[in-house]
Amino acid sequence: MRIPTHILDEIVAHSREEAPNECCGMIGVRDGSATSLYRARNAEESPLRYTVHPTDQLRIMEEITERGEELAAIYHSHTGSPAYPSQTDINLAENWPDPLYLICSIADEQPDVRAFAIRDGKVDEVDIARE
C-alpha cells in the first residue's frame, strides 16, 4: 500500500497525543494510495487495547463512502510494545479481515509504523510504500 509521508506523520502525532492510551483511526484509499486519515476515539481509553468508538466508526465509514474511497486500513498505537499485532489485535481483526492494520509503536524514541494483513489468525507483514 502506498501511504504519503504526511499521513504516516499524522499517525505518529496522534499516537503521541493520546499517550499513555492507545490511539486509533482509519485510512481511506483511492486507486491503491492512501488519501485520507480519519481519527477516532478509543472507546477503551486504555494503554493496552483499543476499540474504534462505534459513533466514530459509523461517521468515518459514511465519510469514506461519500468521498468515493474504500477502507484501506485501521491504525492504532502501541505505547509500550513493538509495532507488531498482539493476540488481542489478532482477535479483533476477525471482525474486519479485509483492511490492513497499521501499528505505530512509540515505545522507543524513534516511532515505528508497520502494516499487517491479519486473516484467519495469521499475521503477514505488508510493505508500506512511502510517498
N, CA, C and O atoms as a printed pandas DataFrame, in Angstrom:
     atom_number atom_name residue_name chain_id  residue_number  x_coord  y_coord  z_coord
0              1         N          MET        A               1    0.837   -1.173    0.000
1              2        CA          MET        A               1    0.000    0.000    0.000
2              3         C          MET        A               1    0.887    1.243    0.000
3              4         O          MET        A               1    1.905    1.298    0.690
4              5         N          ARG        A               2    0.484    2.226   -0.780
5              6        CA          ARG        A               2    1.214    3.491   -0.834
6              7         C          ARG        A               2    0.596    4.463    0.180
7              8         O          ARG        A               2   -0.614    4.686    0.200
8              9         N          ILE        A               3    1.460    5.027    1.012
9             10        CA          ILE        A               3    0.991    5.959    2.032
10            11         C          ILE        A               3    1.864    7.211    2.002
11            12         O          ILE        A               3    3.082    7.123    2.160
12            13         N          PRO        A               4    1.249    8.371    1.800
13            14        CA          PRO        A               4    2.023    9.613    1.824
14            15         C          PRO        A               4    2.651    9.845    3.201
15            16         O          PRO        A               4    2.087    9.470    4.229
16            17         N          THR        A               5    3.811   10.461    3.195
17            18        CA          THR        A               5    4.532   10.735    4.434
18            19         C          THR        A               5    3.686   11.535    5.419
19            20         O          THR        A               5    3.751   11.299    6.625
20            21         N          HIS        A               6    2.893   12.478    4.913
21            22        CA          HIS        A               6    2.092   13.307    5.829
22            23         C          HIS        A               6    1.058   12.473    6.591
23            24         O          HIS        A               6    0.716   12.813    7.723
24            25         N          ILE        A               7    0.559   11.397    5.995
25            26        CA          ILE        A               7   -0.383   10.525    6.704
26            27         C          ILE        A               7    0.360    9.719    7.765
27            28         O          ILE        A               7   -0.141    9.564    8.879
28            29         N          LEU        A               8    1.534    9.206    7.444
29            30        CA          LEU        A               8    2.329    8.489    8.450
30            31         C          LEU        A               8    2.704    9.422    9.598
31            32         O          LEU        A               8    2.679    9.022   10.762
32            33         N          ASP        A               9    3.054   10.672    9.266
33            34        CA          ASP        A               9    3.381   11.654   10.308
34            35         C          ASP        A               9    2.170   11.921   11.199
35            36         O          ASP        A               9    2.316   12.098   12.409
36            37         N          GLU        A              10    0.985   11.950   10.610
37            38        CA          GLU        A              10   -0.236   12.188   11.377
38            39         C          GLU        A              10   -0.530   11.018   12.329
39            40         O          GLU        A              10   -1.012   11.231   13.441
40            41         N          ILE        A              11   -0.240    9.792   11.894
41            42        CA          ILE        A              11   -0.417    8.625   12.767
42            43         C          ILE        A              11    0.519    8.739   13.973
43            44         O          ILE        A              11    0.110    8.485   15.107
44            45         N          VAL        A              12    1.761    9.120   13.728
45            46        CA          VAL        A              12    2.727    9.293   14.817
46            47         C          VAL        A              12    2.259   10.402   15.762
47            48         O          VAL        A              12    2.308   10.239   16.982
48            49         N          ALA        A              13    1.808   11.523   15.204
49            50        CA          ALA        A              13    1.340   12.640   16.031
50            51         C          ALA        A              13    0.139   12.220   16.877
51            52         O          ALA        A              13    0.073   12.538   18.065
52            53         N          HIS        A              14   -0.800   11.514   16.275
53            54        CA          HIS        A              14   -1.980   11.047   17.011
54            55         C          HIS        A              14   -1.559   10.102   18.134
55            56         O          HIS        A              14   -2.086   10.174   19.244
56            57         N          SER        A              15   -0.606    9.215   17.838
57            58        CA          SER        A              15   -0.107    8.265   18.840
58            59         C          SER        A              15    0.472    8.998   20.046
59            60         O          SER        A              15    0.196    8.645   21.193
60            61         N          ARG        A              16    1.266   10.008   19.775
61            62        CA          ARG        A              16    1.899   10.773   20.866
62            63         C          ARG        A              16    0.876   11.582   21.656
63            64         O          ARG        A              16    0.974   11.682   22.879
64            65         N          GLU        A              17   -0.104   12.159   20.965
65            66        CA          GLU        A              17   -1.112   12.971   21.636
66            67         C          GLU        A              17   -1.973   12.153   22.595
67            68         O          GLU        A              17   -2.362   12.647   23.653
68            69         N          GLU        A              18   -2.267   10.923   22.239
69            70        CA          GLU        A              18   -3.160   10.096   23.058
70            71         C          GLU        A              18   -2.431    9.332   24.157
71            72         O          GLU        A              18   -3.071    8.801   25.065
72            73         N          ALA        A              19   -1.101    9.267   24.091
73            74        CA          ALA        A              19   -0.337    8.526   25.106
74            75         C          ALA        A              19   -0.644    9.086   26.483
75            76         O          ALA        A              19   -0.756   10.303   26.627
76            77         N          PRO        A              20   -0.781    8.263   27.479
77            78        CA          PRO        A              20   -0.345    6.868   27.524
78            79         C          PRO        A              20   -1.356    5.873   26.957
79            80         O          PRO        A              20   -1.067    4.679   26.890
80            81         N          ASN        A              21   -2.559    6.354   26.539
81            82        CA          ASN        A              21   -3.536    5.438   25.951
82            83         C          ASN        A              21   -3.225    5.184   24.484
83            84         O          ASN        A              21   -2.557    5.983   23.827
84            85         N          GLU        A              22   -3.716    4.066   23.985
85            86        CA          GLU        A              22   -3.591    3.777   22.563
86            87         C          GLU        A              22   -4.547    4.681   21.796
87            88         O          GLU        A              22   -5.645    4.982   22.263
88            89         N          CYS        A              23   -4.118    5.109   20.616
89            90        CA          CYS        A              23   -4.988    5.861   19.724
90            91         C          CYS        A              23   -5.507    4.896   18.654
91            92         O          CYS        A              23   -5.037    3.764   18.547
92            93         N          CYS        A              24   -6.472    5.353   17.872
93            94        CA          CYS        A              24   -6.949    4.522   16.764
94            95         C          CYS        A              24   -7.611    5.406   15.717
95            96         O          CYS        A              24   -7.979    6.550   15.983
96            97         N          GLY        A              25   -7.749    4.854   14.535
97            98        CA          GLY        A              25   -8.385    5.557   13.436
98            99         C          GLY        A              25   -8.413    4.681   12.199
99           100         O          GLY        A              25   -8.069    3.500   12.243
100          101         N          MET        A              26   -8.827    5.283   11.096
101          102        CA          MET        A              26   -8.975    4.548    9.839
102          103         C          MET        A              26   -8.337    5.339    8.705
103          104         O          MET        A              26   -8.172    6.556    8.782
104          105         N          ILE        A              27   -7.986    4.612    7.652
105          106        CA          ILE        A              27   -7.349    5.198    6.475
106          107         C          ILE        A              27   -8.201    4.893    5.252
107          108         O          ILE        A              27   -8.562    3.743    5.004
108          109         N          GLY        A              28   -8.520    5.938    4.489
109          110        CA          GLY        A              28   -9.233    5.765    3.225
110          111         C          GLY        A              28   -8.241    5.687    2.081
111          112         O          GLY        A              28   -7.170    6.291    2.128
112          113         N          VAL        A              29   -8.612    4.931    1.047
113          114        CA          VAL        A              29   -7.731    4.742   -0.101
114          115         C          VAL        A              29   -8.517    4.930   -1.398
115          116         O          VAL        A              29   -9.713    4.648   -1.480
116          117         N          ARG        A              30   -7.801    5.414   -2.395
117          118        CA          ARG        A              30   -8.344    5.523   -3.744
118          119         C          ARG        A              30   -7.220    5.161   -4.700
119          120         O          ARG        A              30   -6.113    5.688   -4.594
120          121         N          ASP        A              31   -7.501    4.268   -5.627
121          122        CA          ASP        A              31   -6.517    3.840   -6.629
122          123         C          ASP        A              31   -5.223    3.319   -6.005
123          124         O          ASP        A              31   -4.137    3.571   -6.527
124          125         N          GLY        A              32   -5.335    2.594   -4.889
125          126        CA          GLY        A              32   -4.178    1.959   -4.275
126          127         C          GLY        A              32   -3.296    2.858   -3.439
127          128         O          GLY        A              32   -2.259    2.425   -2.936
128          129         N          SER        A              33   -3.706    4.123   -3.287
129          130        CA          SER        A              33   -2.911    5.063   -2.495
130          131         C          SER        A              33   -3.772    5.642   -1.380
131          132         O          SER        A              33   -4.913    6.043   -1.607
132          133         N          ALA        A              34   -3.213    5.680   -0.173
133          134        CA          ALA        A              34   -3.927    6.256    0.959
134          135         C          ALA        A              34   -4.185    7.731    0.677
135          136         O          ALA        A              34   -3.280    8.470    0.290
136          137         N          THR        A              35   -5.431    8.144    0.875
137          138        CA          THR        A              35   -5.813    9.525    0.570
138          139         C          THR        A              35   -6.282   10.296    1.797
139          140         O          THR        A              35   -6.170   11.521    1.833
140          141         N          SER        A              36   -6.804    9.604    2.799
141          142        CA          SER        A              36   -7.372   10.295    3.959
142          143         C          SER        A              36   -7.105    9.532    5.246
143          144         O          SER        A              36   -7.132    8.302    5.276
144          145         N          LEU        A              37   -6.849   10.284    6.304
145          146        CA          LEU        A              37   -6.735    9.717    7.643
146          147         C          LEU        A              37   -7.921   10.218    8.455
147          148         O          LEU        A              37   -8.231   11.409    8.444
148          149         N          TYR        A              38   -8.572    9.317    9.148
149          150        CA          TYR        A              38   -9.727    9.642    9.966
150          151         C          TYR        A              38   -9.426    9.241   11.407
151          152         O          TYR        A              38   -9.356    8.055   11.728
152          153         N          ARG        A              39   -9.250   10.234   12.267
153          154        CA          ARG        A              39   -9.023    9.943   13.676
154          155         C          ARG        A              39  -10.319    9.447   14.307
155          156         O          ARG        A              39  -11.413    9.877   13.943
156          157         N          ALA        A              40  -10.169    8.538   15.255
157          158        CA          ALA        A              40  -11.319    8.044   16.009
158          159         C          ALA        A              40  -10.969    8.060   17.490
159          160         O          ALA        A              40   -9.800    8.114   17.871
160          161         N          ARG        A              41  -11.997    8.013   18.307
161          162        CA          ARG        A              41  -11.783    7.881   19.742
162          163         C          ARG        A              41  -11.604    6.410   20.079
163          164         O          ARG        A              41  -12.258    5.542   19.501
164          165         N          ASN        A              42  -10.727    6.149   21.005
165          166        CA          ASN        A              42  -10.551    4.800   21.527
166          167         C          ASN        A              42  -11.601    4.608   22.616
167          168         O          ASN        A              42  -11.490    5.190   23.695
168          169         N          ALA        A              43  -12.613    3.798   22.339
169          170        CA          ALA        A              43  -13.697    3.588   23.297
170          171         C          ALA        A              43  -13.200    2.939   24.588
171          172         O          ALA        A              43  -13.852    3.042   25.627
172          173         N          GLU        A              44  -12.058    2.277   24.525
173          174        CA          GLU        A              44  -11.498    1.614   25.708
174          175         C          GLU        A              44  -10.771    2.594   26.626
175          176         O          GLU        A              44  -10.647    2.349   27.826
176          177         N          GLU        A              45  -10.285    3.712   26.058
177          178        CA          GLU        A              45   -9.465    4.667   26.818
178          179         C          GLU        A              45   -8.429    3.923   27.650
179          180         O          GLU        A              45   -8.349    4.089   28.867
180          181         N          SER        A              46   -7.635    3.098   26.967
181          182        CA          SER        A              46   -6.702    2.183   27.635
182          183         C          SER        A              46   -5.322    2.239   26.995
183          184         O          SER        A              46   -5.213    2.461   25.789
184          185         N          PRO        A              47   -4.268    2.041   27.782
185          186        CA          PRO        A              47   -2.923    1.923   27.216
186          187         C          PRO        A              47   -2.635    0.527   26.684
187          188         O          PRO        A              47   -1.563    0.291   26.127
188          189         N          LEU        A              48   -3.577   -0.407   26.846
189          190        CA          LEU        A              48   -3.320   -1.800   26.473
190          191         C          LEU        A              48   -4.207   -2.340   25.354
191          192         O          LEU        A              48   -3.938   -3.413   24.815
192          193         N          ARG        A              49   -5.248   -1.614   25.005
193          194        CA          ARG        A              49   -6.143   -2.103   23.951
194          195         C          ARG        A              49   -6.912   -0.937   23.346
195          196         O          ARG        A              49   -6.951    0.163   23.897
196          197         N          TYR        A              50   -7.521   -1.207   22.202
197          198        CA          TYR        A              50   -8.321   -0.175   21.550
198          199         C          TYR        A              50   -9.590   -0.796   20.968
199          200         O          TYR        A              50   -9.633   -1.979   20.631
200          201         N          THR        A              51  -10.592    0.024   20.866
201          202        CA          THR        A              51  -11.799   -0.263   20.102
202          203         C          THR        A              51  -12.201    1.058   19.462
203          204         O          THR        A              51  -12.358    2.064   20.155
204          205         N          VAL        A              52  -12.368    1.059   18.150
205          206        CA          VAL        A              52  -12.822    2.277   17.479
206          207         C          VAL        A              52  -14.229    2.575   18.010
207          208         O          VAL        A              52  -15.118    1.727   17.940
208          209         N          HIS        A              53  -14.418    3.777   18.536
209          210        CA          HIS        A              53  -15.705    4.152   19.105
210          211         C          HIS        A              53  -16.797    3.952   18.046
211          212         O          HIS        A              53  -16.636    4.415   16.917
212          213         N          PRO        A              54  -17.901    3.274   18.382
213          214        CA          PRO        A              54  -18.938    2.964   17.391
214          215         C          PRO        A              54  -19.494    4.185   16.654
215          216         O          PRO        A              54  -19.753    4.110   15.453
216          217         N          THR        A              55  -19.679    5.293   17.346
217          218        CA          THR        A              55  -20.178    6.506   16.691
218          219         C          THR        A              55  -19.177    7.005   15.663
219          220         O          THR        A              55  -19.556    7.404   14.562
220          221         N          ASP        A              56  -17.893    6.984   16.024
221          222        CA          ASP        A              56  -16.842    7.412   15.094
222          223         C          ASP        A              56  -16.753    6.463   13.907
223          224         O          ASP        A              56  -16.570    6.895   12.769
224          225         N          GLN        A              57  -16.884    5.169   14.178
225          226        CA          GLN        A              57  -16.806    4.178   13.104
226          227         C          GLN        A              57  -17.895    4.435   12.062
227          228         O          GLN        A              57  -17.618    4.413   10.863
228          229         N          LEU        A              58  -19.109    4.676   12.500
229          230        CA          LEU        A              58  -20.206    4.959   11.578
230          231         C          LEU        A              58  -19.944    6.235   10.786
231          232         O          LEU        A              58  -20.122    6.259    9.568
232          233         N          ARG        A              59  -19.523    7.296   11.477
233          234        CA          ARG        A              59  -19.226    8.569   10.818
234          235         C          ARG        A              59  -18.123    8.416    9.780
235          236         O          ARG        A              59  -18.235    8.924    8.664
236          237         N          ILE        A              60  -17.067    7.719   10.150
237          238        CA          ILE        A              60  -15.926    7.553    9.247
238          239         C          ILE        A              60  -16.324    6.745    8.017
239          240         O          ILE        A              60  -15.963    7.105    6.897
240          241         N          MET        A              61  -17.061    5.661    8.216
241          242        CA          MET        A              61  -17.458    4.840    7.066
242          243         C          MET        A              61  -18.357    5.635    6.119
243          244         O          MET        A              61  -18.272    5.461    4.903
244          245         N          GLU        A              62  -19.209    6.498    6.653
245          246        CA          GLU        A              62  -20.041    7.357    5.803
246          247         C          GLU        A              62  -19.180    8.343    5.025
247          248         O          GLU        A              62  -19.407    8.559    3.834
248          249         N          GLU        A              63  -18.185    8.948    5.693
249          250        CA          GLU        A              63  -17.293    9.898    5.012
250          251         C          GLU        A              63  -16.487    9.207    3.917
251          252         O          GLU        A              63  -16.319    9.753    2.826
252          253         N          ILE        A              64  -15.993    8.019    4.206
253          254        CA          ILE        A              64  -15.219    7.272    3.207
254          255         C          ILE        A              64  -16.072    7.020    1.967
255          256         O          ILE        A              64  -15.608    7.204    0.842
256          257         N          THR        A              65  -17.313    6.601    2.173
257          258        CA          THR        A              65  -18.223    6.343    1.049
258          259         C          THR        A              65  -18.510    7.625    0.275
259          260         O          THR        A              65  -18.465    7.633   -0.955
260          261         N          GLU        A              66  -18.807    8.717    1.000
261          262        CA          GLU        A              66  -19.104    9.996    0.351
262          263         C          GLU        A              66  -17.941   10.491   -0.491
263          264         O          GLU        A              66  -18.162   11.125   -1.523
264          265         N          ARG        A              67  -16.726   10.223   -0.084
265          266        CA          ARG        A              67  -15.541   10.683   -0.811
266          267         C          ARG        A              67  -15.111    9.728   -1.922
267          268         O          ARG        A              67  -14.124    9.985   -2.613
268          269         N          GLY        A              68  -15.842    8.635   -2.097
269          270        CA          GLY        A              68  -15.500    7.675   -3.148
270          271         C          GLY        A              68  -14.252    6.869   -2.830
271          272         O          GLY        A              68  -13.567    6.375   -3.726
272          273         N          GLU        A              69  -13.972    6.747   -1.551
273          274        CA          GLU        A              69  -12.815    5.969   -1.111
274          275         C          GLU        A              69  -13.276    4.582   -0.660
275          276         O          GLU        A              69  -14.467    4.272   -0.632
276          277         N          GLU        A              70  -12.296    3.774   -0.315
277          278        CA          GLU        A              70  -12.542    2.482    0.315
278          279         C          GLU        A              70  -11.751    2.457    1.615
279          280         O          GLU        A              70  -10.742    3.149    1.748
280          281         N          LEU        A              71  -12.212    1.659    2.570
281          282        CA          LEU        A              71  -11.465    1.486    3.807
282          283         C          LEU        A              71  -10.244    0.633    3.501
283          284         O          LEU        A              71  -10.368   -0.525    3.102
284          285         N          ALA        A              72   -9.072    1.209    3.688
285          286        CA          ALA        A              72   -7.829    0.504    3.385
286          287         C          ALA        A              72   -7.180   -0.065    4.625
287          288         O          ALA        A              72   -6.603   -1.152    4.591
288          289         N          ALA        A              73   -7.276    0.681    5.740
289          290        CA          ALA        A              73   -6.544    0.266    6.934
290          291         C          ALA        A              73   -7.192    0.818    8.192
291          292         O          ALA        A              73   -7.862    1.851    8.183
292          293         N          ILE        A              74   -6.966    0.091    9.263
293          294        CA          ILE        A              74   -7.300    0.536   10.606
294          295         C          ILE        A              74   -5.958    0.700   11.309
295          296         O          ILE        A              74   -5.108   -0.189   11.252
296          297         N          TYR        A              75   -5.773    1.828   11.965
297          298        CA          TYR        A              75   -4.498    2.025   12.652
298          299         C          TYR        A              75   -4.714    2.176   14.145
299          300         O          TYR        A              75   -5.787    2.569   14.603
300          301         N          HIS        A              76   -3.671    1.855   14.888
301          302        CA          HIS        A              76   -3.663    2.112   16.324
302          303         C          HIS        A              76   -2.218    2.160   16.794
303          304         O          HIS        A              76   -1.294    1.816   16.058
304          305         N          SER        A              77   -2.048    2.591   18.032
305          306        CA          SER        A              77   -0.694    2.717   18.561
306          307         C          SER        A              77   -0.428    1.666   19.622
307          308         O          SER        A              77   -1.338    1.137   20.260
308          309         N          HIS        A              78    0.854    1.387   19.782
309          310        CA          HIS        A              78    1.352    0.605   20.915
310          311         C          HIS        A              78    2.274    1.546   21.674
311          312         O          HIS        A              78    3.299    1.977   21.146
312          313         N          THR        A              79    1.918    1.860   22.892
313          314        CA          THR        A              79    2.685    2.846   23.639
314          315         C          THR        A              79    3.873    2.253   24.380
315          316         O          THR        A              79    4.812    2.971   24.726
316          317         N          GLY        A              80    3.838    0.948   24.627
317          318        CA          GLY        A              80    4.921    0.341   25.394
318          319         C          GLY        A              80    5.446   -0.947   24.818
319          320         O          GLY        A              80    6.198   -1.664   25.478
320          321         N          SER        A              81    5.057   -1.256   23.582
321          322        CA          SER        A              81    5.490   -2.509   22.961
322          323         C          SER        A              81    5.783   -2.276   21.478
323          324         O          SER        A              81    5.419   -1.239   20.924
324          325         N          PRO        A              82    6.445   -3.248   20.836
325          326        CA          PRO        A              82    6.805   -3.093   19.426
326          327         C          PRO        A              82    5.577   -2.993   18.507
327          328         O          PRO        A              82    4.459   -3.326   18.899
328          329         N          ALA        A              83    5.814   -2.533   17.295
329          330        CA          ALA        A              83    4.773   -2.415   16.272
330          331         C          ALA        A              83    4.537   -3.783   15.650
331          332         O          ALA        A              83    4.927   -4.044   14.512
332          333         N          TYR        A              84    3.891   -4.647   16.421
333          334        CA          TYR        A              84    3.539   -5.995   15.954
334          335         C          TYR        A              84    2.221   -6.368   16.627
335          336         O          TYR        A              84    2.027   -6.071   17.806
336          337         N          PRO        A              85    1.310   -7.016   15.896
337          338        CA          PRO        A              85   -0.004   -7.311   16.469
338          339         C          PRO        A              85    0.066   -8.199   17.711
339          340         O          PRO        A              85    0.734   -9.233   17.719
340          341         N          SER        A              86   -0.634   -7.773   18.750
341          342        CA          SER        A              86   -0.794   -8.586   19.955
342          343         C          SER        A              86   -1.886   -9.626   19.684
343          344         O          SER        A              86   -2.568   -9.567   18.661
344          345         N          GLN        A              87   -2.041  -10.560   20.592
345          346        CA          GLN        A              87   -3.129  -11.534   20.427
346          347         C          GLN        A              87   -4.480  -10.831   20.446
347          348         O          GLN        A              87   -5.400  -11.238   19.736
348          349         N          THR        A              88   -4.607   -9.787   21.247
349          350        CA          THR        A              88   -5.848   -9.001   21.272
350          351         C          THR        A              88   -6.104   -8.380   19.904
351          352         O          THR        A              88   -7.236   -8.396   19.420
352          353         N          ASP        A              89   -5.061   -7.830   19.273
353          354        CA          ASP        A              89   -5.203   -7.247   17.937
354          355         C          ASP        A              89   -5.644   -8.307   16.925
355          356         O          ASP        A              89   -6.506   -8.054   16.084
356          357         N          ILE        A              90   -5.052   -9.477   17.015
357          358        CA          ILE        A              90   -5.390  -10.579   16.101
358          359         C          ILE        A              90   -6.854  -10.975   16.292
359          360         O          ILE        A              90   -7.570  -11.202   15.317
360          361         N          ASN        A              91   -7.290  -11.056   17.534
361          362        CA          ASN        A              91   -8.683  -11.415   17.805
362          363         C          ASN        A              91   -9.646  -10.366   17.266
363          364         O          ASN        A              91  -10.687  -10.713   16.708
364          365         N          LEU        A              92   -9.311   -9.075   17.426
365          366        CA          LEU        A              92  -10.165   -8.002   16.908
366          367         C          LEU        A              92  -10.277   -8.045   15.383
367          368         O          LEU        A              92  -11.316   -7.693   14.824
368          369         N          ALA        A              93   -9.226   -8.467   14.726
369          370        CA          ALA        A              93   -9.204   -8.494   13.259
370          371         C          ALA        A              93  -10.149   -9.539   12.668
371          372         O          ALA        A              93  -10.457   -9.486   11.478
372          373         N          GLU        A              94  -10.610  -10.478   13.474
373          374        CA          GLU        A              94  -11.564  -11.476   12.975
374          375         C          GLU        A              94  -12.811  -10.805   12.419
375          376         O          GLU        A              94  -13.402  -11.294   11.456
376          377         N          ASN        A              95  -13.216   -9.687   13.019
377          378        CA          ASN        A              95  -14.424   -8.987   12.575
378          379         C          ASN        A              95  -14.193   -8.116   11.344
379          380         O          ASN        A              95  -15.150   -7.740   10.667
380          381         N          TRP        A              96  -12.933   -7.790   11.047
381          382        CA          TRP        A              96  -12.579   -6.928    9.921
382          383         C          TRP        A              96  -11.372   -7.533    9.189
383          384         O          TRP        A              96  -10.265   -7.010    9.322
384          385         N          PRO        A              97  -11.546   -8.606    8.432
385          386        CA          PRO        A              97  -10.389   -9.265    7.813
386          387         C          PRO        A              97   -9.821   -8.569    6.580
387          388         O          PRO        A              97   -8.696   -8.865    6.177
388          389         N          ASP        A              98  -10.577   -7.646    5.967
389          390        CA          ASP        A              98  -10.123   -7.055    4.709
390          391         C          ASP        A              98   -9.143   -5.895    4.838
391          392         O          ASP        A              98   -8.165   -5.853    4.093
392          393         N          PRO        A              99   -9.364   -4.954    5.752
393          394        CA          PRO        A              99   -8.392   -3.851    5.813
394          395         C          PRO        A              99   -7.051   -4.299    6.378
395          396         O          PRO        A              99   -6.952   -5.297    7.092
396          397         N          LEU        A             100   -6.029   -3.533    6.036
397          398        CA          LEU        A             100   -4.733   -3.747    6.655
398          399         C          LEU        A             100   -4.766   -3.140    8.047
399          400         O          LEU        A             100   -5.645   -2.340    8.367
400          401         N          TYR        A             101   -3.810   -3.524    8.862
401          402        CA          TYR        A             101   -3.686   -2.988   10.210
402          403         C          TYR        A             101   -2.336   -2.298   10.330
403          404         O          TYR        A             101   -1.289   -2.930   10.193
404          405         N          LEU        A             102   -2.372   -0.999   10.585
405          406        CA          LEU        A             102   -1.147   -0.244   10.804
406          407         C          LEU        A             102   -0.963   -0.061   12.302
407          408         O          LEU        A             102   -1.888    0.335   13.010
408          409         N          ILE        A             103    0.229   -0.350   12.770
409          410        CA          ILE        A             103    0.544   -0.195   14.182
410          411         C          ILE        A             103    1.726    0.752   14.306
411          412         O          ILE        A             103    2.764    0.566   13.671
412          413         N          CYS        A             104    1.548    1.762   15.130
413          414        CA          CYS        A             104    2.610    2.730   15.398
414          415         C          CYS        A             104    3.112    2.508   16.815
415          416         O          CYS        A             104    2.380    2.738   17.778
416          417         N          SER        A             105    4.335    2.070   16.946
417          418        CA          SER        A             105    4.934    1.932   18.270
418          419         C          SER        A             105    5.665    3.217   18.621
419          420         O          SER        A             105    6.482    3.730   17.857
420          421         N          ILE        A             106    5.339    3.717   19.810
421          422        CA          ILE        A             106    6.066    4.878   20.330
422          423         C          ILE        A             106    6.803    4.479   21.610
423          424         O          ILE        A             106    7.098    5.315   22.464
424          425         N          ALA        A             107    7.092    3.174   21.719
425          426        CA          ALA        A             107    7.784    2.653   22.900
426          427         C          ALA        A             107    9.220    3.164   22.978
427          428         O          ALA        A             107    9.757    3.344   24.071
428          429         N          ASP        A             108    9.837    3.396   21.830
429          430        CA          ASP        A             108   11.195    3.920   21.770
430          431         C          ASP        A             108   11.150    5.371   21.299
431          432         O          ASP        A             108   10.104    5.866   20.878
432          433         N          GLU        A             109   12.279    6.034   21.375
433          434        CA          GLU        A             109   12.339    7.433   20.960
434          435         C          GLU        A             109   11.958    7.599   19.487
435          436         O          GLU        A             109   11.281    8.558   19.117
436          437         N          GLN        A             110   12.402    6.652   18.651
437          438        CA          GLN        A             110   12.093    6.690   17.220
438          439         C          GLN        A             110   10.807    5.897   16.960
439          440         O          GLN        A             110   10.805    4.680   17.142
440          441         N          PRO        A             111    9.712    6.545   16.540
441          442        CA          PRO        A             111    8.474    5.815   16.263
442          443         C          PRO        A             111    8.663    4.818   15.126
443          444         O          PRO        A             111    9.489    5.018   14.235
444          445         N          ASP        A             112    7.890    3.750   15.172
445          446        CA          ASP        A             112    7.965    2.687   14.174
446          447         C          ASP        A             112    6.548    2.378   13.710
447          448         O          ASP        A             112    5.719    1.942   14.509
448          449         N          VAL        A             113    6.257    2.600   12.413
449          450        CA          VAL        A             113    4.941    2.299   11.850
450          451         C          VAL        A             113    5.102    1.134   10.879
451          452         O          VAL        A             113    5.892    1.189    9.936
452          453         N          ARG        A             114    4.333    0.081   11.135
453          454        CA          ARG        A             114    4.369   -1.109   10.279
454          455         C          ARG        A             114    2.944   -1.510    9.918
455          456         O          ARG        A             114    1.997   -1.170   10.626
456          457         N          ALA        A             115    2.797   -2.240    8.804
457          458        CA          ALA        A             115    1.477   -2.656    8.319
458          459         C          ALA        A             115    1.389   -4.176    8.265
459          460         O          ALA        A             115    2.372   -4.860    7.979
460          461         N          PHE        A             116    0.190   -4.694    8.546
461          462        CA          PHE        A             116   -0.023   -6.133    8.587
462          463         C          PHE        A             116   -1.370   -6.505    7.989
463          464         O          PHE        A             116   -2.355   -5.782    8.136
464          465         N          ALA        A             117   -1.394   -7.643    7.313
465          466        CA          ALA        A             117   -2.645   -8.293    6.926
466          467         C          ALA        A             117   -2.885   -9.349    8.002
467          468         O          ALA        A             117   -2.001  -10.155    8.296
468          469         N          ILE        A             118   -4.070   -9.344    8.583
469          470        CA          ILE        A             118   -4.402  -10.304    9.626
470          471         C          ILE        A             118   -5.671  -11.024    9.190
471          472         O          ILE        A             118   -6.762  -10.455    9.215
472          473         N          ARG        A             119   -5.514  -12.279    8.790
473          474        CA          ARG        A             119   -6.655  -13.056    8.302
474          475         C          ARG        A             119   -6.594  -14.458    8.875
475          476         O          ARG        A             119   -5.559  -15.122    8.840
476          477         N          ASP        A             120   -7.730  -14.891    9.405
477          478        CA          ASP        A             120   -7.840  -16.238    9.988
478          479         C          ASP        A             120   -6.758  -16.493   11.033
479          480         O          ASP        A             120   -6.229  -17.600   11.131
480          481         N          GLY        A             121   -6.434  -15.469   11.809
481          482        CA          GLY        A             121   -5.454  -15.609   12.872
482          483         C          GLY        A             121   -4.012  -15.580   12.418
483          484         O          GLY        A             121   -3.102  -15.700   13.238
484          485         N          LYS        A             122   -3.789  -15.421   11.122
485          486        CA          LYS        A             122   -2.432  -15.407   10.560
486          487         C          LYS        A             122   -2.008  -13.957   10.302
487          488         O          LYS        A             122   -2.777  -13.158    9.767
488          489         N          VAL        A             123   -0.784  -13.639   10.691
489          490        CA          VAL        A             123   -0.243  -12.286   10.559
490          491         C          VAL        A             123    0.830  -12.270    9.469
491          492         O          VAL        A             123    1.798  -13.027    9.533
492          493         N          ASP        A             124    0.653  -11.406    8.475
493          494        CA          ASP        A             124    1.652  -11.221    7.423
494          495         C          ASP        A             124    1.988   -9.745    7.334
495          496         O          ASP        A             124    1.098   -8.909    7.174
496          497         N          GLU        A             125    3.277   -9.418    7.437
497          498        CA          GLU        A             125    3.676   -8.014    7.294
498          499         C          GLU        A             125    3.565   -7.602    5.834
499          500         O          GLU        A             125    3.867   -8.376    4.927
500          501         N          VAL        A             126    3.122   -6.360    5.627
501          502        CA          VAL        A             126    2.925   -5.792    4.289
502          503         C          VAL        A             126    3.833   -4.575    4.183
503          504         O          VAL        A             126    3.894   -3.758    5.102
504          505         N          ASP        A             127    4.535   -4.456    3.068
505          506        CA          ASP        A             127    5.401   -3.299    2.864
506          507         C          ASP        A             127    4.576   -2.028    2.704
507          508         O          ASP        A             127    3.525   -2.022    2.063
508          509         N          ILE        A             128    5.069   -0.976    3.289
509          510        CA          ILE        A             128    4.489    0.351    3.117
510          511         C          ILE        A             128    5.349    1.097    2.116
511          512         O          ILE        A             128    6.535    1.318    2.358
512          513         N          ALA        A             129    4.765    1.485    0.999
513          514        CA          ALA        A             129    5.468    2.311    0.022
514          515         C          ALA        A             129    5.221    3.765    0.413
515          516         O          ALA        A             129    4.116    4.279    0.239
516          517         N          ARG        A             130    6.239    4.420    0.934
517          518        CA          ARG        A             130    6.106    5.806    1.383
518          519         C          ARG        A             130    6.181    6.750    0.203
519          520         O          ARG        A             130    7.080    6.655   -0.633
520          521         N          GLU        A             131    5.230    7.659    0.145
521          522        CA          GLU        A             131    5.176    8.627   -0.969
522          523         C          GLU        A             131    5.603    9.997   -0.494
523          524         O          GLU        A             131    5.624   10.944   -1.280
